[in-house]
């Protein structure tokens, strides 16, 4: 496991511990980058109309930087997570 992966996993845990909940848009941006880093480009069907949360997550993954490498997505996630931790505190 490389340094970037270890740092990514640490920030993925730490960002869950912020004192104040980030905005919905910040959470969706984090989610989209997380999924891009872990899974890559979106590979599932769009959730049904009644699954609003699932639909929002799916769309955030859809509109995350398609074709971004796992390492680039991890680095972008780390940067965004650092900002959220600094903004909201742990």
PDB file of N, CA, C and O in Angstrom:
ATOM      1  N   UNK A   1       0.853  -1.177   0.000  1.00  0.00           N
ATOM      2  CA  UNK A   1       0.000   0.000   0.000  1.00  0.00           C
ATOM      3  C   UNK A   1       0.892   1.230   0.000  1.00  0.00           C
ATOM      4  O   UNK A   1       1.777   1.363   0.845  1.00  0.00           O
ATOM      5  N   UNK A   2       0.660   2.125  -0.943  1.00  0.00           N
ATOM      6  CA  UNK A   2       1.485   3.312  -1.073  1.00  0.00           C
ATOM      7  C   UNK A   2       1.111   4.397  -0.074  1.00  0.00           C
ATOM      8  O   UNK A   2       0.089   4.323   0.608  1.00  0.00           O
ATOM      9  N   UNK A   3       1.981   5.412  -0.011  1.00  0.00           N
ATOM     10  CA  UNK A   3       1.758   6.538   0.893  1.00  0.00           C
ATOM     11  C   UNK A   3       0.436   7.242   0.592  1.00  0.00           C
ATOM     12  O   UNK A   3      -0.307   7.594   1.508  1.00  0.00           O
ATOM     13  N   UNK A   4       0.141   7.447  -0.701  1.00  0.00           N
ATOM     14  CA  UNK A   4      -1.096   8.126  -1.075  1.00  0.00           C
ATOM     15  C   UNK A   4      -2.302   7.343  -0.598  1.00  0.00           C
ATOM     16  O   UNK A   4      -3.255   7.930  -0.085  1.00  0.00           O
ATOM     17  N   UNK A   5      -2.281   6.023  -0.757  1.00  0.00           N
ATOM     18  CA  UNK A   5      -3.406   5.189  -0.330  1.00  0.00           C
ATOM     19  C   UNK A   5      -3.600   5.266   1.173  1.00  0.00           C
ATOM     20  O   UNK A   5      -4.730   5.386   1.646  1.00  0.00           O
ATOM     21  N   UNK A   6      -2.515   5.196   1.929  1.00  0.00           N
ATOM     22  CA  UNK A   6      -2.604   5.267   3.389  1.00  0.00           C
ATOM     23  C   UNK A   6      -3.148   6.628   3.824  1.00  0.00           C
ATOM     24  O   UNK A   6      -3.999   6.705   4.711  1.00  0.00           O
ATOM     25  N   UNK A   7      -2.658   7.695   3.203  1.00  0.00           N
ATOM     26  CA  UNK A   7      -3.122   9.048   3.532  1.00  0.00           C
ATOM     27  C   UNK A   7      -4.593   9.209   3.153  1.00  0.00           C
ATOM     28  O   UNK A   7      -5.371   9.803   3.900  1.00  0.00           O
ATOM     29  N   UNK A   8      -4.968   8.680   1.994  1.00  0.00           N
ATOM     30  CA  UNK A   8      -6.354   8.717   1.526  1.00  0.00           C
ATOM     31  C   UNK A   8      -7.275   8.035   2.544  1.00  0.00           C
ATOM     32  O   UNK A   8      -8.304   8.589   2.931  1.00  0.00           O
ATOM     33  N   UNK A   9      -6.895   6.837   2.967  1.00  0.00           N
ATOM     34  CA  UNK A   9      -7.723   6.093   3.920  1.00  0.00           C
ATOM     35  C   UNK A   9      -7.828   6.826   5.254  1.00  0.00           C
ATOM     36  O   UNK A   9      -8.887   6.818   5.881  1.00  0.00           O
ATOM     37  N   UNK A  10      -6.740   7.458   5.692  1.00  0.00           N
ATOM     38  CA  UNK A  10      -6.755   8.214   6.940  1.00  0.00           C
ATOM     39  C   UNK A  10      -7.695   9.417   6.840  1.00  0.00           C
ATOM     40  O   UNK A  10      -8.472   9.677   7.759  1.00  0.00           O
ATOM     41  N   UNK A  11      -7.625  10.147   5.730  1.00  0.00           N
ATOM     42  CA  UNK A  11      -8.520  11.295   5.552  1.00  0.00           C
ATOM     43  C   UNK A  11      -9.966  10.863   5.376  1.00  0.00           C
ATOM     44  O   UNK A  11     -10.878  11.566   5.810  1.00  0.00           O
ATOM     45  N   UNK A  12     -10.187   9.720   4.748  1.00  0.00           N
ATOM     46  CA  UNK A  12     -11.555   9.208   4.605  1.00  0.00           C
ATOM     47  C   UNK A  12     -12.169   8.938   5.982  1.00  0.00           C
ATOM     48  O   UNK A  12     -13.367   9.142   6.176  1.00  0.00           O
ATOM     49  N   UNK A  13     -11.366   8.487   6.921  1.00  0.00           N
ATOM     50  CA  UNK A  13     -11.845   8.273   8.297  1.00  0.00           C
ATOM     51  C   UNK A  13     -11.968   9.599   9.041  1.00  0.00           C
ATOM     52  O   UNK A  13     -12.975   9.842   9.707  1.00  0.00           O
ATOM     53  N   UNK A  14     -10.966  10.448   8.936  1.00  0.00           N
ATOM     54  CA  UNK A  14     -10.952  11.709   9.686  1.00  0.00           C
ATOM     55  C   UNK A  14     -12.079  12.653   9.277  1.00  0.00           C
ATOM     56  O   UNK A  14     -12.646  13.343  10.123  1.00  0.00           O
ATOM     57  N   UNK A  15     -12.407  12.687   7.993  1.00  0.00           N
ATOM     58  CA  UNK A  15     -13.437  13.626   7.540  1.00  0.00           C
ATOM     59  C   UNK A  15     -14.806  13.254   8.115  1.00  0.00           C
ATOM     60  O   UNK A  15     -15.696  14.102   8.183  1.00  0.00           O
ATOM     61  N   UNK A  16     -14.980  12.010   8.525  1.00  0.00           N
ATOM     62  CA  UNK A  16     -16.237  11.576   9.157  1.00  0.00           C
ATOM     63  C   UNK A  16     -16.363  12.117  10.577  1.00  0.00           C
ATOM     64  O   UNK A  16     -17.447  12.077  11.158  1.00  0.00           O
ATOM     65  N   UNK A  17     -15.272  12.621  11.139  1.00  0.00           N
ATOM     66  CA  UNK A  17     -15.242  13.035  12.540  1.00  0.00           C
ATOM     67  C   UNK A  17     -15.298  14.545  12.736  1.00  0.00           C
ATOM     68  O   UNK A  17     -15.096  15.027  13.850  1.00  0.00           O
ATOM     69  N   UNK A  18     -15.570  15.299  11.672  1.00  0.00           N
ATOM     70  CA  UNK A  18     -15.615  16.754  11.824  1.00  0.00           C
ATOM     71  C   UNK A  18     -16.749  17.141  12.770  1.00  0.00           C
ATOM     72  O   UNK A  18     -17.767  16.454  12.859  1.00  0.00           O
ATOM     73  N   UNK A  19     -16.549  18.261  13.477  1.00  0.00           N
ATOM     74  CA  UNK A  19     -17.500  18.699  14.497  1.00  0.00           C
ATOM     75  C   UNK A  19     -18.835  19.134  13.911  1.00  0.00           C
ATOM     76  O   UNK A  19     -19.891  18.875  14.487  1.00  0.00           O
ATOM     77  N   UNK A  20     -18.778  19.798  12.758  1.00  0.00           N
ATOM     78  CA  UNK A  20     -19.987  20.286  12.105  1.00  0.00           C
ATOM     79  C   UNK A  20     -20.118  19.581  10.767  1.00  0.00           C
ATOM     80  O   UNK A  20     -19.131  19.407  10.052  1.00  0.00           O
ATOM     81  N   UNK A  21     -21.332  19.175  10.428  1.00  0.00           N
ATOM     82  CA  UNK A  21     -21.573  18.465   9.172  1.00  0.00           C
ATOM     83  C   UNK A  21     -21.296  19.389   7.991  1.00  0.00           C
ATOM     84  O   UNK A  21     -21.823  20.500   7.939  1.00  0.00           O
ATOM     85  N   UNK A  22     -20.471  18.941   7.039  1.00  0.00           N
ATOM     86  CA  UNK A  22     -20.251  19.735   5.819  1.00  0.00           C
ATOM     87  C   UNK A  22     -21.568  19.921   5.050  1.00  0.00           C
ATOM     88  O   UNK A  22     -22.550  19.224   5.308  1.00  0.00           O
ATOM     89  N   UNK A  23     -21.576  20.856   4.118  1.00  0.00           N
ATOM     90  CA  UNK A  23     -22.771  21.082   3.304  1.00  0.00           C
ATOM     91  C   UNK A  23     -23.048  19.848   2.449  1.00  0.00           C
ATOM     92  O   UNK A  23     -22.170  19.013   2.232  1.00  0.00           O
ATOM     93  N   UNK A  24     -24.273  19.754   1.973  1.00  0.00           N
ATOM     94  CA  UNK A  24     -24.626  18.632   1.100  1.00  0.00           C
ATOM     95  C   UNK A  24     -23.723  18.595  -0.126  1.00  0.00           C
ATOM     96  O   UNK A  24     -23.296  17.521  -0.550  1.00  0.00           O
ATOM     97  N   UNK A  25     -23.428  19.765  -0.702  1.00  0.00           N
ATOM     98  CA  UNK A  25     -22.580  19.801  -1.892  1.00  0.00           C
ATOM     99  C   UNK A  25     -21.161  19.324  -1.577  1.00  0.00           C
ATOM    100  O   UNK A  25     -20.557  18.599  -2.368  1.00  0.00           O
ATOM    101  N   UNK A  26     -20.635  19.727  -0.429  1.00  0.00           N
ATOM    102  CA  UNK A  26     -19.293  19.268  -0.030  1.00  0.00           C
ATOM    103  C   UNK A  26     -19.286  17.750   0.153  1.00  0.00           C
ATOM    104  O   UNK A  26     -18.344  17.071  -0.257  1.00  0.00           O
ATOM    105  N   UNK A  27     -20.347  17.227   0.774  1.00  0.00           N
ATOM    106  CA  UNK A  27     -20.433  15.776   0.963  1.00  0.00           C
ATOM    107  C   UNK A  27     -20.527  15.044  -0.373  1.00  0.00           C
ATOM    108  O   UNK A  27     -19.899  14.003  -0.563  1.00  0.00           O
ATOM    109  N   UNK A  28     -21.307  15.590  -1.289  1.00  0.00           N
ATOM    110  CA  UNK A  28     -21.428  14.958  -2.608  1.00  0.00           C
ATOM    111  C   UNK A  28     -20.112  15.020  -3.377  1.00  0.00           C
ATOM    112  O   UNK A  28     -19.749  14.065  -4.063  1.00  0.00           O
ATOM    113  N   UNK A  29     -19.398  16.139  -3.264  1.00  0.00           N
ATOM    114  CA  UNK A  29     -18.088  16.245  -3.932  1.00  0.00           C
ATOM    115  C   UNK A  29     -17.114  15.223  -3.355  1.00  0.00           C
ATOM    116  O   UNK A  29     -16.392  14.558  -4.098  1.00  0.00           O
ATOM    117  N   UNK A  30     -17.097  15.100  -2.033  1.00  0.00           N
ATOM    118  CA  UNK A  30     -16.231  14.105  -1.385  1.00  0.00           C
ATOM    119  C   UNK A  30     -16.614  12.698  -1.829  1.00  0.00           C
ATOM    120  O   UNK A  30     -15.751  11.880  -2.149  1.00  0.00           O
ATOM    121  N   UNK A  31     -17.916  12.425  -1.844  1.00  0.00           N
ATOM    122  CA  UNK A  31     -18.393  11.101  -2.239  1.00  0.00           C
ATOM    123  C   UNK A  31     -17.990  10.781  -3.681  1.00  0.00           C
ATOM    124  O   UNK A  31     -17.518   9.681  -3.968  1.00  0.00           O
ATOM    125  N   UNK A  32     -18.180  11.749  -4.585  1.00  0.00           N
ATOM    126  CA  UNK A  32     -17.838  11.516  -5.991  1.00  0.00           C
ATOM    127  C   UNK A  32     -16.364  11.201  -6.175  1.00  0.00           C
ATOM    128  O   UNK A  32     -16.003  10.295  -6.926  1.00  0.00           O
ATOM    129  N   UNK A  33     -15.507  11.959  -5.480  1.00  0.00           N
ATOM    130  CA  UNK A  33     -14.066  11.705  -5.581  1.00  0.00           C
ATOM    131  C   UNK A  33     -13.688  10.382  -4.924  1.00  0.00           C
ATOM    132  O   UNK A  33     -12.821   9.664  -5.423  1.00  0.00           O
ATOM    133  N   UNK A  34     -14.336  10.059  -3.807  1.00  0.00           N
ATOM    134  CA  UNK A  34     -14.074   8.793  -3.123  1.00  0.00           C
ATOM    135  C   UNK A  34     -14.396   7.619  -4.061  1.00  0.00           C
ATOM    136  O   UNK A  34     -13.594   6.701  -4.231  1.00  0.00           O
ATOM    137  N   UNK A  35     -15.585   7.678  -4.658  1.00  0.00           N
ATOM    138  CA  UNK A  35     -15.983   6.592  -5.565  1.00  0.00           C
ATOM    139  C   UNK A  35     -15.072   6.521  -6.787  1.00  0.00           C
ATOM    140  O   UNK A  35     -14.759   5.430  -7.264  1.00  0.00           O
ATOM    141  N   UNK A  36     -14.645   7.679  -7.297  1.00  0.00           N
ATOM    142  CA  UNK A  36     -13.735   7.686  -8.448  1.00  0.00           C
ATOM    143  C   UNK A  36     -12.413   7.035  -8.060  1.00  0.00           C
ATOM    144  O   UNK A  36     -11.823   6.304  -8.855  1.00  0.00           O
ATOM    145  N   UNK A  37     -11.943   7.298  -6.833  1.00  0.00           N
ATOM    146  CA  UNK A  37     -10.679   6.723  -6.374  1.00  0.00           C
ATOM    147  C   UNK A  37     -10.789   5.222  -6.151  1.00  0.00           C
ATOM    148  O   UNK A  37      -9.858   4.478  -6.461  1.00  0.00           O
ATOM    149  N   UNK A  38     -11.909   4.776  -5.620  1.00  0.00           N
ATOM    150  CA  UNK A  38     -12.079   3.361  -5.260  1.00  0.00           C
ATOM    151  C   UNK A  38     -12.568   2.521  -6.443  1.00  0.00           C
ATOM    152  O   UNK A  38     -12.025   1.448  -6.710  1.00  0.00           O
ATOM    153  N   UNK A  39     -13.589   3.006  -7.150  1.00  0.00           N
ATOM    154  CA  UNK A  39     -14.243   2.217  -8.196  1.00  0.00           C
ATOM    155  C   UNK A  39     -13.805   2.630  -9.597  1.00  0.00           C
ATOM    156  O   UNK A  39     -13.686   1.792 -10.490  1.00  0.00           O
ATOM    157  N   UNK A  40     -13.567   3.926  -9.783  1.00  0.00           N
ATOM    158  CA  UNK A  40     -13.300   4.437 -11.123  1.00  0.00           C
ATOM    159  C   UNK A  40     -14.574   5.038 -11.686  1.00  0.00           C
ATOM    160  O   UNK A  40     -15.466   5.426 -10.933  1.00  0.00           O
ATOM    161  N   UNK A  41     -14.663   5.117 -12.997  1.00  0.00           N
ATOM    162  CA  UNK A  41     -15.845   5.698 -13.632  1.00  0.00           C
ATOM    163  C   UNK A  41     -17.095   4.932 -13.225  1.00  0.00           C
ATOM    164  O   UNK A  41     -17.054   3.725 -12.986  1.00  0.00           O
ATOM    165  N   UNK A  42     -18.211   5.661 -13.150  1.00  0.00           N
ATOM    166  CA  UNK A  42     -19.477   5.077 -12.694  1.00  0.00           C
ATOM    167  C   UNK A  42     -19.806   3.824 -13.499  1.00  0.00           C
ATOM    168  O   UNK A  42     -19.674   3.789 -14.723  1.00  0.00           O
ATOM    169  N   UNK A  43     -20.240   2.795 -12.768  1.00  0.00           N
ATOM    170  CA  UNK A  43     -20.468   1.507 -13.422  1.00  0.00           C
ATOM    171  C   UNK A  43     -21.778   0.851 -12.980  1.00  0.00           C
ATOM    172  O   UNK A  43     -21.947  -0.360 -13.125  1.00  0.00           O
ATOM    173  N   UNK A  44     -22.707   1.652 -12.441  1.00  0.00           N
ATOM    174  CA  UNK A  44     -23.980   1.107 -11.982  1.00  0.00           C
ATOM    175  C   UNK A  44     -25.132   1.865 -12.627  1.00  0.00           C
ATOM    176  O   UNK A  44     -24.954   2.970 -13.140  1.00  0.00           O
ATOM    177  N   UNK A  45     -26.308   1.260 -12.595  1.00  0.00           N
ATOM    178  CA  UNK A  45     -27.504   1.913 -13.110  1.00  0.00           C
ATOM    179  C   UNK A  45     -27.970   2.997 -12.155  1.00  0.00           C
ATOM    180  O   UNK A  45     -27.729   2.920 -10.950  1.00  0.00           O
ATOM    181  N   UNK A  46     -28.628   3.990 -12.687  1.00  0.00           N
ATOM    182  CA  UNK A  46     -29.161   5.093 -11.881  1.00  0.00           C
ATOM    183  C   UNK A  46     -30.255   4.562 -10.960  1.00  0.00           C
ATOM    184  O   UNK A  46     -31.129   3.818 -11.405  1.00  0.00           O
ATOM    185  N   UNK A  47     -30.214   4.941  -9.661  1.00  0.00           N
ATOM    186  CA  UNK A  47     -31.262   4.507  -8.730  1.00  0.00           C
ATOM    187  C   UNK A  47     -32.629   5.040  -9.145  1.00  0.00           C
ATOM    188  O   UNK A  47     -32.733   6.002  -9.907  1.00  0.00           O
ATOM    189  N   UNK A  48     -33.666   4.402  -8.634  1.00  0.00           N
ATOM    190  CA  UNK A  48     -35.039   4.783  -8.953  1.00  0.00           C
ATOM    191  C   UNK A  48     -35.399   6.167  -8.428  1.00  0.00           C
ATOM    192  O   UNK A  48     -34.681   6.747  -7.614  1.00  0.00           O
ATOM    193  N   UNK A  49     -36.516   6.677  -8.907  1.00  0.00           N
ATOM    194  CA  UNK A  49     -36.954   8.032  -8.592  1.00  0.00           C
ATOM    195  C   UNK A  49     -37.237   8.226  -7.101  1.00  0.00           C
ATOM    196  O   UNK A  49     -37.130   9.350  -6.608  1.00  0.00           O
ATOM    197  N   UNK A  50     -37.588   7.186  -6.380  1.00  0.00           N
ATOM    198  CA  UNK A  50     -37.902   7.324  -4.952  1.00  0.00           C
ATOM    199  C   UNK A  50     -36.663   7.303  -4.067  1.00  0.00           C
ATOM    200  O   UNK A  50     -36.752   7.636  -2.885  1.00  0.00           O
ATOM    201  N   UNK A  51     -35.529   6.926  -4.600  1.00  0.00           N
ATOM    202  CA  UNK A  51     -34.280   6.881  -3.831  1.00  0.00           C
ATOM    203  C   UNK A  51     -33.513   8.185  -4.057  1.00  0.00           C
ATOM    204  O   UNK A  51     -32.549   8.226  -4.823  1.00  0.00           O
ATOM    205  N   UNK A  52     -33.954   9.248  -3.380  1.00  0.00           N
ATOM    206  CA  UNK A  52     -33.375  10.576  -3.608  1.00  0.00           C
ATOM    207  C   UNK A  52     -31.917  10.650  -3.191  1.00  0.00           C
ATOM    208  O   UNK A  52     -31.102  11.234  -3.906  1.00  0.00           O
ATOM    209  N   UNK A  53     -31.568  10.065  -2.041  1.00  0.00           N
ATOM    210  CA  UNK A  53     -30.182  10.094  -1.580  1.00  0.00           C
ATOM    211  C   UNK A  53     -29.287   9.290  -2.526  1.00  0.00           C
ATOM    212  O   UNK A  53     -28.212   9.744  -2.919  1.00  0.00           O
ATOM    213  N   UNK A  54     -29.746   8.097  -2.881  1.00  0.00           N
ATOM    214  CA  UNK A  54     -28.979   7.266  -3.810  1.00  0.00           C
ATOM    215  C   UNK A  54     -28.809   7.929  -5.163  1.00  0.00           C
ATOM    216  O   UNK A  54     -27.751   7.833  -5.785  1.00  0.00           O
ATOM    217  N   UNK A  55     -29.859   8.604  -5.616  1.00  0.00           N
ATOM    218  CA  UNK A  55     -29.809   9.310  -6.901  1.00  0.00           C
ATOM    219  C   UNK A  55     -28.790  10.457  -6.839  1.00  0.00           C
ATOM    220  O   UNK A  55     -28.018  10.652  -7.777  1.00  0.00           O
ATOM    221  N   UNK A  56     -28.789  11.210  -5.738  1.00  0.00           N
ATOM    222  CA  UNK A  56     -27.826  12.315  -5.589  1.00  0.00           C
ATOM    223  C   UNK A  56     -26.400  11.787  -5.566  1.00  0.00           C
ATOM    224  O   UNK A  56     -25.511  12.373  -6.184  1.00  0.00           O
ATOM    225  N   UNK A  57     -26.175  10.679  -4.852  1.00  0.00           N
ATOM    226  CA  UNK A  57     -24.838  10.084  -4.808  1.00  0.00           C
ATOM    227  C   UNK A  57     -24.424   9.594  -6.190  1.00  0.00           C
ATOM    228  O   UNK A  57     -23.286   9.794  -6.614  1.00  0.00           O
ATOM    229  N   UNK A  58     -25.360   8.951  -6.888  1.00  0.00           N
ATOM    230  CA  UNK A  58     -25.067   8.430  -8.229  1.00  0.00           C
ATOM    231  C   UNK A  58     -24.697   9.580  -9.154  1.00  0.00           C
ATOM    232  O   UNK A  58     -23.743   9.483  -9.927  1.00  0.00           O
ATOM    233  N   UNK A  59     -25.462  10.680  -9.071  1.00  0.00           N
ATOM    234  CA  UNK A  59     -25.184  11.828  -9.933  1.00  0.00           C
ATOM    235  C   UNK A  59     -23.855  12.484  -9.565  1.00  0.00           C
ATOM    236  O   UNK A  59     -23.150  12.968 -10.450  1.00  0.00           O
ATOM    237  N   UNK A  60     -23.497  12.510  -8.278  1.00  0.00           N
ATOM    238  CA  UNK A  60     -22.203  13.085  -7.905  1.00  0.00           C
ATOM    239  C   UNK A  60     -21.067  12.233  -8.473  1.00  0.00           C
ATOM    240  O   UNK A  60     -20.026  12.761  -8.863  1.00  0.00           O
ATOM    241  N   UNK A  61     -21.267  10.937  -8.517  1.00  0.00           N
ATOM    242  CA  UNK A  61     -20.259  10.052  -9.128  1.00  0.00           C
ATOM    243  C   UNK A  61     -20.217  10.253 -10.629  1.00  0.00           C
ATOM    244  O   UNK A  61     -19.147  10.237 -11.237  1.00  0.00           O
ATOM    245  N   UNK A  62     -21.379  10.441 -11.221  1.00  0.00           N
ATOM    246  CA  UNK A  62     -21.466  10.641 -12.667  1.00  0.00           C
ATOM    247  C   UNK A  62     -20.744  11.911 -13.085  1.00  0.00           C
ATOM    248  O   UNK A  62     -20.074  11.945 -14.117  1.00  0.00           O
ATOM    249  N   UNK A  63     -20.889  12.967 -12.265  1.00  0.00           N
ATOM    250  CA  UNK A  63     -20.306  14.251 -12.627  1.00  0.00           C
ATOM    251  C   UNK A  63     -18.932  14.481 -12.012  1.00  0.00           C
ATOM    252  O   UNK A  63     -18.344  15.549 -12.184  1.00  0.00           O
ATOM    253  N   UNK A  64     -18.419  13.489 -11.299  1.00  0.00           N
ATOM    254  CA  UNK A  64     -17.036  13.601 -10.836  1.00  0.00           C
ATOM    255  C   UNK A  64     -16.142  13.460 -12.062  1.00  0.00           C
ATOM    256  O   UNK A  64     -16.596  13.006 -13.112  1.00  0.00           O
ATOM    257  N   UNK A  65     -14.903  13.838 -11.939  1.00  0.00           N
ATOM    258  CA  UNK A  65     -14.025  13.838 -13.118  1.00  0.00           C
ATOM    259  C   UNK A  65     -13.872  12.447 -13.746  1.00  0.00           C
ATOM    260  O   UNK A  65     -13.030  11.656 -13.321  1.00  0.00           O
ATOM    261  N   UNK A  66     -14.678  12.164 -14.739  1.00  0.00           N
ATOM    262  CA  UNK A  66     -14.642  10.891 -15.441  1.00  0.00           C
ATOM    263  C   UNK A  66     -13.282  10.725 -16.108  1.00  0.00           C
ATOM    264  O   UNK A  66     -12.746  11.658 -16.706  1.00  0.00           O
ATOM    265  N   UNK A  67     -12.746   9.536 -15.993  1.00  0.00           N
ATOM    266  CA  UNK A  67     -11.459   9.246 -16.599  1.00  0.00           C
ATOM    267  C   UNK A  67     -10.281   9.627 -15.726  1.00  0.00           C
ATOM    268  O   UNK A  67      -9.131   9.395 -16.097  1.00  0.00           O
ATOM    269  N   UNK A  68     -10.562  10.217 -14.553  1.00  0.00           N
ATOM    270  CA  UNK A  68      -9.490  10.593 -13.624  1.00  0.00           C
ATOM    271  C   UNK A  68      -8.871   9.317 -13.070  1.00  0.00           C
ATOM    272  O   UNK A  68      -9.588   8.375 -12.733  1.00  0.00           O
ATOM    273  N   UNK A  69      -7.556   9.280 -12.975  1.00  0.00           N
ATOM    274  CA  UNK A  69      -6.897   8.095 -12.426  1.00  0.00           C
ATOM    275  C   UNK A  69      -7.213   7.960 -10.942  1.00  0.00           C
ATOM    276  O   UNK A  69      -7.601   8.931 -10.291  1.00  0.00           O
ATOM    277  N   UNK A  70      -7.047   6.765 -10.416  1.00  0.00           N
ATOM    278  CA  UNK A  70      -7.293   6.531  -8.995  1.00  0.00           C
ATOM    279  C   UNK A  70      -6.405   7.422  -8.135  1.00  0.00           C
ATOM    280  O   UNK A  70      -6.873   7.998  -7.153  1.00  0.00           O
ATOM    281  N   UNK A  71      -5.129   7.543  -8.493  1.00  0.00           N
ATOM    282  CA  UNK A  71      -4.206   8.384  -7.717  1.00  0.00           C
ATOM    283  C   UNK A  71      -4.606   9.848  -7.744  1.00  0.00           C
ATOM    284  O   UNK A  71      -4.558  10.528  -6.720  1.00  0.00           O
ATOM    285  N   UNK A  72      -5.004  10.340  -8.926  1.00  0.00           N
ATOM    286  CA  UNK A  72      -5.435  11.733  -9.022  1.00  0.00           C
ATOM    287  C   UNK A  72      -6.704  11.970  -8.201  1.00  0.00           C
ATOM    288  O   UNK A  72      -6.835  12.999  -7.538  1.00  0.00           O
ATOM    289  N   UNK A  73      -7.630  11.021  -8.246  1.00  0.00           N
ATOM    290  CA  UNK A  73      -8.858  11.143  -7.461  1.00  0.00           C
ATOM    291  C   UNK A  73      -8.544  11.096  -5.967  1.00  0.00           C
ATOM    292  O   UNK A  73      -9.142  11.838  -5.188  1.00  0.00           O
ATOM    293  N   UNK A  74      -7.618  10.237  -5.561  1.00  0.00           N
ATOM    294  CA  UNK A  74      -7.216  10.178  -4.154  1.00  0.00           C
ATOM    295  C   UNK A  74      -6.616  11.503  -3.707  1.00  0.00           C
ATOM    296  O   UNK A  74      -6.946  12.005  -2.632  1.00  0.00           O
ATOM    297  N   UNK A  75      -5.736  12.074  -4.529  1.00  0.00           N
ATOM    298  CA  UNK A  75      -5.109  13.351  -4.184  1.00  0.00           C
ATOM    299  C   UNK A  75      -6.132  14.482  -4.115  1.00  0.00           C
ATOM    300  O   UNK A  75      -6.051  15.335  -3.231  1.00  0.00           O
ATOM    301  N   UNK A  76      -7.092  14.496  -5.037  1.00  0.00           N
ATOM    302  CA  UNK A  76      -8.147  15.518  -5.020  1.00  0.00           C
ATOM    303  C   UNK A  76      -9.025  15.340  -3.782  1.00  0.00           C
ATOM    304  O   UNK A  76      -9.424  16.321  -3.155  1.00  0.00           O
ATOM    305  N   UNK A  77      -9.327  14.084  -3.431  1.00  0.00           N
ATOM    306  CA  UNK A  77     -10.123  13.798  -2.234  1.00  0.00           C
ATOM    307  C   UNK A  77      -9.388  14.276  -0.979  1.00  0.00           C
ATOM    308  O   UNK A  77      -9.989  14.902  -0.106  1.00  0.00           O
ATOM    309  N   UNK A  78      -8.090  13.981  -0.891  1.00  0.00           N
ATOM    310  CA  UNK A  78      -7.284  14.388   0.263  1.00  0.00           C
ATOM    311  C   UNK A  78      -7.324  15.906   0.420  1.00  0.00           C
ATOM    312  O   UNK A  78      -7.493  16.410   1.530  1.00  0.00           O
ATOM    313  N   UNK A  79      -7.171  16.633  -0.679  1.00  0.00           N
ATOM    314  CA  UNK A  79      -7.205  18.099  -0.633  1.00  0.00           C
ATOM    315  C   UNK A  79      -8.556  18.605  -0.138  1.00  0.00           C
ATOM    316  O   UNK A  79      -8.617  19.498   0.708  1.00  0.00           O
ATOM    317  N   UNK A  80      -9.632  18.037  -0.664  1.00  0.00           N
ATOM    318  CA  UNK A  80     -10.979  18.454  -0.261  1.00  0.00           C
ATOM    319  C   UNK A  80     -11.256  18.077   1.190  1.00  0.00           C
ATOM    320  O   UNK A  80     -11.872  18.850   1.924  1.00  0.00           O
ATOM    321  N   UNK A  81     -10.809  16.901   1.605  1.00  0.00           N
ATOM    322  CA  UNK A  81     -11.001  16.464   2.992  1.00  0.00           C
ATOM    323  C   UNK A  81     -10.226  17.369   3.951  1.00  0.00           C
ATOM    324  O   UNK A  81     -10.733  17.727   5.013  1.00  0.00           O
ATOM    325  N   UNK A  82      -8.998  17.738   3.578  1.00  0.00           N
ATOM    326  CA  UNK A  82      -8.201  18.663   4.406  1.00  0.00           C
ATOM    327  C   UNK A  82      -8.947  19.979   4.592  1.00  0.00           C
ATOM    328  O   UNK A  82      -9.013  20.512   5.700  1.00  0.00           O
ATOM    329  N   UNK A  83      -9.510  20.503   3.498  1.00  0.00           N
ATOM    330  CA  UNK A  83     -10.270  21.754   3.573  1.00  0.00           C
ATOM    331  C   UNK A  83     -11.455  21.619   4.524  1.00  0.00           C
ATOM    332  O   UNK A  83     -11.706  22.509   5.337  1.00  0.00           O
ATOM    333  N   UNK A  84     -12.183  20.506   4.425  1.00  0.00           N
ATOM    334  CA  UNK A  84     -13.360  20.291   5.280  1.00  0.00           C
ATOM    335  C   UNK A  84     -12.954  20.183   6.737  1.00  0.00           C
ATOM    336  O   UNK A  84     -13.636  20.722   7.608  1.00  0.00           O
ATOM    337  N   UNK A  85     -11.854  19.496   7.017  1.00  0.00           N
ATOM    338  CA  UNK A  85     -11.381  19.331   8.389  1.00  0.00           C
ATOM    339  C   UNK A  85     -10.940  20.679   8.957  1.00  0.00           C
ATOM    340  O   UNK A  85     -11.240  20.997  10.107  1.00  0.00           O
ATOM    341  N   UNK A  86     -10.230  21.469   8.153  1.00  0.00           N
ATOM    342  CA  UNK A  86      -9.807  22.787   8.604  1.00  0.00           C
ATOM    343  C   UNK A  86     -11.009  23.710   8.825  1.00  0.00           C
ATOM    344  O   UNK A  86     -11.029  24.494   9.774  1.00  0.00           O
ATOM    345  N   UNK A  87     -11.995  23.615   7.958  1.00  0.00           N
ATOM    346  CA  UNK A  87     -13.180  24.486   8.021  1.00  0.00           C
ATOM    347  C   UNK A  87     -14.090  24.120   9.192  1.00  0.00           C
ATOM    348  O   UNK A  87     -14.602  25.006   9.877  1.00  0.00           O
ATOM    349  N   UNK A  88     -14.295  22.824   9.428  1.00  0.00           N
ATOM    350  CA  UNK A  88     -15.281  22.365  10.409  1.00  0.00           C
ATOM    351  C   UNK A  88     -14.670  21.848  11.713  1.00  0.00           C
ATOM    352  O   UNK A  88     -15.391  21.664  12.694  1.00  0.00           O
ATOM    353  N   UNK A  89     -13.367  21.612  11.742  1.00  0.00           N
ATOM    354  CA  UNK A  89     -12.702  21.115  12.947  1.00  0.00           C
ATOM    355  C   UNK A  89     -13.013  19.666  13.238  1.00  0.00           C
ATOM    356  O   UNK A  89     -13.990  19.099  12.748  1.00  0.00           O
ATOM    357  N   UNK A  90     -12.144  19.081  14.056  1.00  0.00           N
ATOM    358  CA  UNK A  90     -12.350  17.675  14.448  1.00  0.00           C
ATOM    359  C   UNK A  90     -12.536  17.575  15.936  1.00  0.00           C
ATOM    360  O   UNK A  90     -12.722  16.478  16.462  1.00  0.00           O
TER     361      UNK A  90
END
